[in-house]
Amino acid sequence: MSLAKPLAAEFSHLATETGGFKSDIVKESVTQYLWPARFRRVGRQMVRRAKRTGVTAEADVFRAV
């Protein structure tokens, strides 16, 4: 993988400025990027399960609890 020169320079500067490792910055960045996608996927799975069990509205949830 390679980065455009301006982005690579900014990335190096950030690592130097924070005293962190580039690999740690990449891990954190990827995690931050992927979290919303994971959340949406789990949400879709929960909706499918809820519909299969007859939960289709907020009131159904409160009755079940």
Summary of the structure (lengths in Angstrom):
residues: 65
radius of gyration: 20.8
end to end distance: 49.1
largest distance: 57.5
contacts: 121
relative contact order: 0.07
helix: 80%
strand: 0%
